[in-house]
Amino acid sequence: MSVAIWPLASSTLRSVSDIKRRRIDIIAEPGFASGVKGLDLDELRHRRDMCAELDIELSYYRRMLHGKMDLLAYEMRRRAGEETMSIIEALPRIMAEGGYSESGPSQRSVPVEIPDLPEPGRRLVDRALGDDYLLRLPSMTDDELRDTQNFLSEVEVDVSQQRKQVHAVLDRFQEELARRYRVDAGQSEPAADE
């Protein structure tokens, strides 16, 4: 099994297997996306693929969080008398309509399949998605519902910020790959400062 090696901010070389770190932490390292023009093609593709895989994972987490938030929002409206159907009766409509999708069409295609996810750990998203609050929904107080909704919202914001980080790095790798393909195709490329 090959292990990717890249320079980190401290200008030393480290391998992924030497330090057990989350992919978001690795991608967020300033050294991970710097010097892209000096990377060989295989390493550039490897890093791009790592970003793309993490983007799919984070997107999946966001969709799961949005689903839970939609269910909680419905229950809160039902308790306020704004909805008449039980949450079970309304479930197909809630899941089909959603309430937390971004405005406008997505700029990135998002696959429907479930990505290979890491084992649940101590991350906030693991706590948020692992919580069995739906089973406890009938017995939860209004305050507990609001607290759970606020917690899910905070986790969703955190996941969204991580996705933005990943997108910025992924875009750098994609741009460099496109530049190399243009150069290989014989198109002249203006000099650019790194």
N, C-alpha and C positions, 0 to 999 in steps of 0.2 A: 504494500500500500504506500503510495507516494504521499508526502506531506508537503503542503505549500509553505514556502518560506518567503517572507517579505520584510523590508526594513520598517521598523517602527520609529516613532518620534525620536527616540533616544539614539537613532542611527546604528543600533545594533541589530543583528539578525536573530530572530527567534522563530521557532516553529510552533504550529498550532498544538502539537502534541506535548510541547514543553510546558505550556501554560493552559490550563483548562479555563477557557473564557467563552462568553457568549459571542455569537457571531456579530451581534449589533455592536458590541464593544470593539471587536476586531475591525469592523468596517468603519467605525467612528474614529479610529486611530488616524491622526493626520498623515502618517507614513503610508497607510494602506492605499490611498488614492493619489499620492504625489508621485511625480516622476513617471507618469503613465507612458510617456514616449520612450522611456528607457526599458520598459518591460518587454520580455520576449512574448511572442504571440500566444503561446500556451498559457503562460502566467496571466496575461491580460484576459484571456477567455475564462480561465479558472476564477479569477476575481469577479468578473462580470457575472458568471454563473452563480457564485456564492451570493451576490447581491440579489440576483433574480429569484433564487430559491427563498431567501429571507423575505423578499417582497411578497411572494406567494403566501408564506407562513403568516406574516403580519396581516395581510389582507384577509386571510381566513379568520384570524382572531377578531379582527374588526367586524366581520360579518356575524360571527357568533355573538359578540358583545351587542351589536345592534339588534339582533333577534331577542336577546334577553331584555334589552332596554325597551323594545317595542311591547313585549309582553307586560312588563311592569307598568309602562305608561297606560296601556289598556286597562289594567286592573285598577290603577289610580282613577282613571276616568269612570270606570264602572262603579267604583265606590262613591264617586261624586254624583252619580245619577246620570251621567252623560252617555252611558252605554247600557243596553238592556240585556244583551246576550251574556251568557257565562263565558269565561275565558276559553273553555274547551270548545264551546259552540263557535266562538269567533276565531279560533286558532288558524284555520286556513286563510281567512281574510287578513288577519294580523300579519302572518308570515308572507303573504303575497304582496301586500301593500307596503309594509315597512314604514318607518317614520324617520329613520336616521340615515337615509342614503344621502350622498353628497349631491349638491345641486348640479344639474347638467350631466351629460354623459361622461363616463370615465375616460381618462386619457390613456389608460393602460388596460390591456385585456387581462381579465382575471379568470383563470381556469375554475371550473366548477368542482373538480375532484378535490378530495381532502389531501392536503400535502403530508409528507412524512414529518411528523411533529416530534420535538424532543419530549422526553419523559417529563411529566409535570413535576415542577420543583417548587421553589419558594418565590417565584416571580409573582407580581400582582396579577398579571393576566391569568396565571394558573389558579390563583385564589378566586378570581372573578368567575372564571369559566367552570371551576370545580364546585362552586357553591351550589347546594341543593335547594336554594330558596324557592324554586318553583314548587317543590313538594310541600314547602311550608307556607306557601302563599295564602291559603285560607286563614291561617292562624296568625299571620303577621299583622302588626299594628300599622296604622297609617305612617307613623314616624319611622318604623322599620322599613317600610316600602320606600319612603323618601331617602333614607340613609343608603339603602341598597342602590337606588337609582343614582344617587350622587356618586357613590363608589364606582359603579360601572361607568359613569360618565368620565370620571377622572382617569380610569384605566384606559378608556377609549381614546382620550386626548393623548395619553402617554404613547399608546401604540401608534396613533396617527403621526406624532412627532418622530417616532422611530422610522416610520415609513418614509417621511420626507427626507430624513437623513440618508436612508438607503437609496431613494430615488436620485438624490444629488450625486452620490458616488456612482451609481449605476449609469447615470447619464454621461459622466466623464468617461467611463470605460466604453460605452456605446459610441460616443463621439470619436474616441481614439481609434476604435475598430473601423468605423466608417471612413475616417481619414486614411487609414492604412489601405483599405480596399480601394479608395479613389486613387491613391498613389500607385498601387499595384496595377490599376486599370490604365495607367498612363496619364492621368490628369495631373496637371501641375498644382502644387499646393503652396500657398503663400507661407512665408516664414512666420512662425508664431512664437511668442515668448512663453516659456513654461513657468 
